[in-house]
């Protein structure tokens, strides 16, 4: 049975585009909507290029979740994917999609998770703390930032001369390689 995804993103949307391309030929999973809280985010241009509808909403509309939920329901969204989405997901949304909101985080949770921990902030902290490895955590979303049940973690080594830029690239490669297949596997498990 076809599962419909909505991807929520706040930034450039490279992960969202990677996911869309991964499922482009799938008969089981379809990305039906890109949702963003930023009208000028690069994800909007990427979505148009991919011919995927875009919904721009305000922080108030997200927190209220009534109209946004109606929109997601009207197009039959089964699973929500957070791909570089920086706003806290409200309880109403989590309650509407229990264990059906999947996030990716650019560290090995529970390390370097929580409010304010995203992008370069994480990579800088990892390097400053002289960690020997970092990676990605794909997890379900619950009421607390980055504390939902883990789906998958993948690791990369940190070299002695690692920079924020080189670590960002290593993490991005892990995200591209593992996020779409982890989504696919999780959706299959949810369907059983």
N, C-alpha and C positions, 0 to 999 in steps of 0.2 A: 504494500500500500504506500502511495506517495506521501512523503512527509515534507511539509512546507516550513522553510526557515525564514526568519527575519534577522538581519544582521544589524546590530547597533554599533556605530563607530563615531568617534569625535575628531579624527585626524585625517591623515593622508589616505588611509583605507587600503594600504598594500596587502594586509592580511585578509581583509574583506574581498578584495579582488582575487586573491589566490584561492579563497574558498569558493567564490563564484565560478572561477575557471575549473576547479576540481569537480564541481557538481554539474557543469554545463551539459554533459552528455548522460547524466544519471537518469535512470527511470524510477529511482526510489526516493531521491531527494531533490528539491528545487528551492533555490533562493528566490523568494517572491517579493521581498521588500528590503530596502536599505533605509535604516532610521538613523537620524543624526540630530544633535542639538546645536549644530553649527552650520548655518546657511552657506558659509564660505569655505567649509572644509573641503579638502581635495577629494574626499570620498564621494561628494556630490557629482563631480566631473567623471570620476571612474564609473559610478553607477549608470550615468547617462550613456557612457561609451559601451557599457555592458547591456544596455536596454533593460535595466532593472528599475522599477519605480522607486522614488525617494520620498520619504516623509520627514520633514523638518519639524521639530517640536521644541517647545520651551521647557525650561527646568520645571516650571509650574505644571505644565501639561504632563510631564513625566511623573511628578510626585502625586498629582491628582489621579492620574492613570485611567480616568473614566473614558474620555474620548479616544485616547491612545489604545486602550484595551478593545473598544468597539471596532476600531480600525483593524487591529490585529485579528480579531475574531471574524470580521467580515470577509477577510481573505483566507481564513482558515489556517493561520500560523500555528504550527505544532510545537516548534522549538525556537528559542531565542538564543542567538550567538552574540557575545560581546567581543568585539575585535578592536581593541584600542578605544573602548568607551570609558570615559573618565568620570561620569557622574555616578553617584551611589544609586543603586537600584532600589526603588521603594518597596516596602513590605507588601503593598497591594499587588505589585507585579509579581513578586516572588510567590505569593499565595495563589495567583492565577496560573502560574507556570511552575509548580513544584517539581524540582529535579528536571526541569526542561529549559533552564537558562544556563548556558555554558560560557565560561570566561577563560581567557588565556592571560597568564601573568608572567612577566619576564624575569623571574627568579625562582629559586627552589623554595617554595613555601614550606613551612611557615616563616622562613627567613625573608626579610625585606618585603613584607606585605603590609597592608594597612593604608590608611589615609596618607596621601602625599607621596606614596611609593609607586612611582610609575616612570617609565622611560629612563632618561639619563640620571634621574635621582637615584634609581636603584643601582645602575651600573657604577656610578661614582662611589656609592656606599660600599658595594661589593669589593671594588678595587682598593679603596681606602682601608678596609678591614682585612686586607691581605688574604681574602678567600682563595682557595686553590681551585674551586669549581663554581660554576653558576649553571643556569639552565632555564627551562620553562616549566610552568605548572599549568595544566589544563584541569579545571575544576568546575563543579556545580556552584551556583551562586546561592548563598543563604543571606541571613539578615546582617552579617558582619563582613566588612571588607576582607576579601581574600581568605576566608576561613571555611568555605564550603568543601564538601567531600572531594578528594582528589580523584581524577580520572586517569591522568598520566603525567609523569615527570620525565624529562629528558635532560641530560647533563652535557656540559662542555668544560674542558679544562681552561684554567686561566694561566696565561704565561706570566713570567716575572716582569715583562715590559708591556703588559696589557694596557691599552688606553680605552677610554669610554667608547671611542669610535670603533676600535677593533672588537670590543666585547659586544657592542650593539650589532655589528655584522654577524658575529657568531650566533647570537640569540635570534636574530632575524632568520638565519638559515634553519635553525631548529624549528621556529614557528612555521615557516613555509613547508618544511618537510613533514611535520607531525600534526599540526592543528586540523587540517581537513580530514585526514584518515581517522583521527581520534573522534571527531564529530560523527563521521560515518559509522564507526564501530559503536559509539554510544547510542546513536539513533536505532541501530539494529537491536541493541540490548533493550532499549525502551519499548520496542515493538513486540518483544517476546512475552 
